[in-house]
Amino acid sequence: MLISFGPRAYIVPAPVLLVGTYDAQGKPNVMTAAWGGICCSQPPCLSVSLRKVTWTCQSLLQRKAFTVSIPSRGMVGRLRRTCFRQTGRQIQDAWTYASAG
C-alpha cells in the first residue's frame, strides 16, 4: 500500500553528518547535520546546510575551516546522549563529545 505524505523538503532517511569546528578562542565544537549530502562527483563535493545563528556556522565563518564526518553505527549510540540532544552552547566541555570516537 502506498501512502502519500505530500510534497516535503527532505529525503528519508537523511544522512547524519558531523560538522566539526573550532571557535575564535579555540574551543572545539561538533554539530550533527541532516541537511547535507553529495552534490557533485567531479570534483568530489558535498553540501551541508547550517543556520547562521548556530555556534558551528559562526565558528566556521570565523576560522574558515571545518571537518565533515559520517558517524559509524556504533558511534551513533554515543552521539544520541550528547550531539543529538544539546547544542554546543549548552555543553560546558565541548571536548567531551568532540573526542567521543
Contact map, one row per residue, 1 for C-alpha under 8 A:
11100000000000000000000000000000000000000000000000000000000000000000000000000000000000000000000000000
11110000000000000000000000000000000000000000000000000000000000000000000000000000000000000000000000000
11111000000000000000000000000000000000000000000000000000000000000000000000000000000000000000000000000
01111100000000000000000000000000000000000000000000000000000000000000000000000000000000000000000000000
00111111000000000000000000000000000000000000000000000000000000000000000000000000000000000000000000000
00011111000000000000000000000000000000000000000000000000000000000000000000000000000000000000000000000
00001111100000000000000000000000000000000000000000000000000000000000000000000000000000000000000000000
00001111110000000000000000000000000000000000000000000000000000000000000000000000000000000000000000000
00000011111000000000000000000000000000000000000000000000000000000000000000000000000000000000000000000
00000001111101000000000000000000000000000000000000000000000000000000000000000000000000000000000000000
00000000111111000000000000000000000000000000000000000000000000000000000000000000000000000000000000000
00000000011111000000000000000000000000000000000000000000000000000000000000000000000000000000000000000
00000000001111100000000000000000000000000000000000000000000000000000000000000000000000000000000000000
00000000011111110000000000000000011000000000000000000000000000000000000000000000000000000000000000000
00000000000011111000000000000000011110000000000000000000000000000000010000000000000000000000000000000
00000000000001111100000000000001110000000000000000000000000000000000011000000000000000000000000000000
00000000000000111110000000000001110100000000000000000000000000000001111000000000000000000000000000000
00000000000000011111000000000111100000000000000000000000000000000011111000000000000000000000000000000
00000000000000001111100000000111100000000000000000000001000000000111100000000000000000000000000000000
00000000000000000111110000011110000000000000000000000001000000000111000000000000000000000000000001000
00000000000000000011111000011100000000000000000000000001001100001110000000000000000000000000000000000
00000000000000000001111111111000000000000000000000000000001100100100000000000000000000000000000000000
00000000000000000000111111111000000000000000000000000011011101100000000000000000000000000000000000000
00000000000000000000011111100000000000000000000000000000001001100000000000000000000000000000000000000
00000000000000000000011111100000000000000000000000000000000000000000000000000000000000000000000000000
00000000000000000000011111110000000000000000000000000000000000000000000000000000000000000000000000000
00000000000000000000011111111000000000000000000000000000000000000000000000000000000000000000011000000
00000000000000000001111001111100000000000000000000000000000000000000000000000000000000000000011001000
00000000000000000001111000111110000000000000000000000001000000000000000000000000000000010000011001000
00000000000000000111100000011111000000000000000000000001000000000000000000000000001000010000010011000
00000000000000000111000000001111100000000000000000000001000000000000000000000000001000110000000000000
00000000000000011110000000000111110000000000000000000000000000000000000000000000001100000000000000000
00000000000000011110000000000011111100000000000111000000000000000000000000000000000000000000000000000
00000000000001111000000000000001111100000000000000000000000000000000000000000000000000000000000000000
00000000000001100000000000000000111110000000000111000000000000000000000000000000000000000000000000000
00000000000000101000000000000000111111000000011110000000000000000000000000000000000000000000000000000
00000000000000100000000000000000001111100000011100000000000000000000000000000000000000000000000000000
00000000000000000000000000000000000111111001111000000000000000000000000000000000000000000000000000000
00000000000000000000000000000000000011111000111000000000000000000000000000000000000000000000000000000
00000000000000000000000000000000000001111111110000000000000000000000000000000000000000000000000000000
00000000000000000000000000000000000001111111100000000000000000000000000000000000000000000000000000000
00000000000000000000000000000000000000011111100000000000000000000000000000000000000000000000000000000
00000000000000000000000000000000000000011111100000000000000000000000000000000000000000000000000000000
00000000000000000000000000000000000001011111110000000000000000000000000000000000000000000000000000000
00000000000000000000000000000000000001111111111000000000000000000000000000000000000000000000000000000
00000000000000000000000000000000000111110001111100000000000000000000000000000000000000000000000000000
00000000000000000000000000000000000111100000111110000000000000000000000000000000000000000000000000000
00000000000000000000000000000000101110000000011111000000000000000000000000000000000000000000000000000
00000000000000000000000000000000101100000000001111100000000000000000000000000000000000000000000000000
00000000000000000000000000000000101000000000000111110101100000000000000000000000000000000000000000000
00000000000000000000000000000000000000000000000011111100100000000000000000000000000000000000000000000
00000000000000000000000000000000000000000000000001111100110000000000000000000000000000000000000000000
00000000000000000000000000000000000000000000000000111110110000000000000000000000000000000000000000000
00000000000000000000000000000000000000000000000001111111110000000000000000000000000000000000000000000
00000000000000000000001000000000000000000000000000001111111000000000000000000000000000011000000000000
00000000000000000011101000001110000000000000000001000111111100000000000000000000000000000000000000000
00000000000000000000000000000000000000000000000001111111111110000000000000000000000000000000000000000
00000000000000000000001000000000000000000000000000011111111111000000000000000000000000000000000000000
00000000000000000000111100000000000000000000000000000011111111110000000000000000000000000000000000000
00000000000000000000111000000000000000000000000000000001111111111100000000000000000000000000000000000
00000000000000000000000000000000000000000000000000000000111111111000000000000000000000000000000000000
00000000000000000000001100000000000000000000000000000000011111110000000000000000000000000000000000000
00000000000000000000011100000000000000000000000000000000001111111000000000000000000000000000000000000
00000000000000000000000000000000000000000000000000000000001111111100000000000000000000000000000000000
00000000000000000000100000000000000000000000000000000000000110111110000000000000000000000000000000000
00000000000000000011110000000000000000000000000000000000000100011111000000000000000000000000000000000
00000000000000000111100000000000000000000000000000000000000000001111100000000000000000000000000000000
00000000000000001111000000000000000000000000000000000000000000000111110000000000000000000000000000000
00000000000000001110000000000000000000000000000000000000000000000011111000000000000000000000000000000
00000000000000111100000000000000000000000000000000000000000000000001111100000000000000000000000000000
00000000000000011100000000000000000000000000000000000000000000000000111111110000000000000000000000000
00000000000000000000000000000000000000000000000000000000000000000000011111110000000000000000000000000
00000000000000000000000000000000000000000000000000000000000000000000001111111000000000000000000000000
00000000000000000000000000000000000000000000000000000000000000000000001111111100000000000000000000000
00000000000000000000000000000000000000000000000000000000000000000000001111111110000000000000000000011
00000000000000000000000000000000000000000000000000000000000000000000001111111111000000000000000000000
00000000000000000000000000000000000000000000000000000000000000000000000011111111100000000000000000000
00000000000000000000000000000000000000000000000000000000000000000000000001111111110000000000000000010
00000000000000000000000000000000000000000000000000000000000000000000000000111111111100000000000010010
00000000000000000000000000000000000000000000000000000000000000000000000000011111111110000000000000000
00000000000000000000000000000000000000000000000000000000000000000000000000001111111110000000000000000
00000000000000000000000000000000000000000000000000000000000000000000000000000111111111000000000010000
00000000000000000000000000000111000000000000000000000000000000000000000000000011111111110000000010000
00000000000000000000000000000001000000000000000000000000000000000000000000000011111111000000000000000
00000000000000000000000000000000000000000000000000000000000000000000000000000001111111100000000000000
00000000000000000000000000000000000000000000000000000000000000000000000000000000011111110110000000000
00000000000000000000000000000010000000000000000000000000000000000000000000000000001011111110000000000
00000000000000000000000000001110000000000000000000000010000000000000000000000000001001111111010000000
00000000000000000000000000000000000000000000000000000010000000000000000000000000000000111111000000000
00000000000000000000000000000000000000000000000000000000000000000000000000000000000001111111000000000
00000000000000000000000000000000000000000000000000000000000000000000000000000000000001111111110000000
00000000000000000000000000000000000000000000000000000000000000000000000000000000000000011111110000000
00000000000000000000000000000000000000000000000000000000000000000000000000000000000000000011111100000
00000000000000000000000000111100000000000000000000000000000000000000000000000000000000010011111111000
00000000000000000000000000111000000000000000000000000000000000000000000000000000000000000000111111100
00000000000000000000000000000000000000000000000000000000000000000000000000000000000000000000111111110
00000000000000000000000000000100000000000000000000000000000000000000000000000010011000000000011111110
00000000000000000001000000011100000000000000000000000000000000000000000000000000000000000000011111111
00000000000000000000000000000000000000000000000000000000000000000000000000000000000000000000001111111
00000000000000000000000000000000000000000000000000000000000000000000000000100110000000000000000111111
00000000000000000000000000000000000000000000000000000000000000000000000000100000000000000000000001111
